[in-house]
Amino acid sequence: MPFSVTAHDPAPQPAKKGQAVLPTGDRLKMLDKACAGDKKCICINNAIFKHDSSWSTAGVGKRALNPCNMRPPKTWKPSVTFKPMAVNQGGDITYFAKFNSLQDGVTACVELYKRLYSDLPADKLVSRWTDSGGNANYRKAVASCY
């Protein structure tokens, strides 16, 4: 791991270009809780949240409190409540999961990661998560967590 941090140590450690830098404060506490302290889980989900929605501060992630831009799951249900939210993307309607709080969004995203992605190597994880392989910085950030 490129870092060492717990919920009680909110200062992120310096990272090289392309490496994931941990969130601080409430975001770190939310992620630490959802990941049950698993540092790899925290690092990977932070990288995903940063690249997918800037931690729910931009785009669909902001409107849906959905840091990983999760679509409504069809084969399982997260432990938290969500509603489908229609989004017009270039004339096509796409549905995303809309959560009641950022903590709920973080919880559901981590559950998705643990359920379908946690055992994958970095390149395969990013490729499946993004459907396109993501950009170089996305791949580097996730790979830095291994």
Disulfide bonds with the S-S distance in Angstrom:
Cys35-Cys41 2.14
Cys43-Cys145 2.04
Cys68-Cys109 2.16
